Amino acid sequence: MSENNADTLPPIKQKFVPKVWTHFKKSEGSLRKMAPQLKSRYQAYEEPPKEISDAQKEVKKRLRELKKKQTLANMPTPQDEIQEQDKHEKLIGQLKAAEARNRLRIMRLRYQANRAQEVNHLIACQPSALKAVRLQALVPPYQGKDGNGDNLDKLDRNRVESLLEDPQGLLTNRIS
């Protein structure tokens, strides 16, 4: 019975290994005369020449190295590097925001200085001191944070009151 089972079992498949058939060996001249398809069929079962086998080995080696490089390049970045990148990006964002705030502050200061210069020039160009004082009271050169507070000290207040009480304009007339 064991002999019957051995006959019915399929044979074990083995890897195909090309064999060189020496009794079908063609000469070099007859190989050159063959058609390309026939020549390729005939040479498919022969070992390639040493130059070609060396070139194939080199190509396989280069491909393996290239695959290693690509796997190393495509490896996911570790969590620590991701956190460091996030910290770095956040720091850069904060620096950019600080630079923008500084630019705005400089622009605001430049505007305020130019405005104050223009207002002082307008006040200085008034024909009388009384008109200059009124303009200065209505349009202050610097806008204070206090708003409409009184900026005059005791001496300045006495001077302004004496100028306002001058009915003939003798103290305030600048035109000679």
CORSULFEN-V112906 format. One record per pair of residues at least 6 apart in sequence whose ideal C-beta (glycine too) atoms are under 6 Angstrom apart, sorted by sequence separation. I is the first residue (numbers start at 1). J is the second residue. D is the distance in whole Angstrom. If there is no record, write none. Layout:
<<I & J & D> <I & J & D>>
This chain:
<<126 & 132 & 4> <163 & 171 & 6> <123 & 132 & 5> <163 & 172 & 6> <123 & 135 & 5> <123 & 136 & 5> <119 & 139 & 6> <120 & 141 & 5> <119 & 141 & 4> <116 & 141 & 4> <20 & 46 & 6> <116 & 142 & 5> <18 & 45 & 5> <133 & 160 & 6> <130 & 163 & 6> <130 & 172 & 4> <129 & 172 & 4> <128 & 172 & 5> <128 & 173 & 6> <128 & 174 & 6> <127 & 174 & 6>>
